[in-house]
């Protein structure tokens, strides 16, 4: 599994956008709910990292990055 350190503020913004996109979908499957919860978690962690002094990065797996970028 590959990892990358990415700008936390940009990740938080992208995650919010992905969550808005997911909210417009009427699907309620377990997979959709899991995806939404995972992106909510990423958004919360990225926002916290962006708001923390001297911390401007968050590390994501390639899967997490793909999940956010696919939905924005």
C-alpha positions, 0 to 999 in steps of 0.5 A: 500500500502506498502513502503520501503526505498531502496538504491538509487544507486541500484534503479537507476542502476536497473531502467536503466537496466529496461529501456534498456529492455523496449527499446528492445520491439517493443510494442508501446501500451499506457500501455508500454508507461506509464510503460516506463515513470514511470520507467524513473521518478523513475530512475531520482529521484533515480539518484538525491537521489544517487548524493545528499550528505547524502541521500542514500535512496529512498522510493518506493511503492511495485508496483514501486519496482515490476515494476522495478524488473520485467523488469531487 
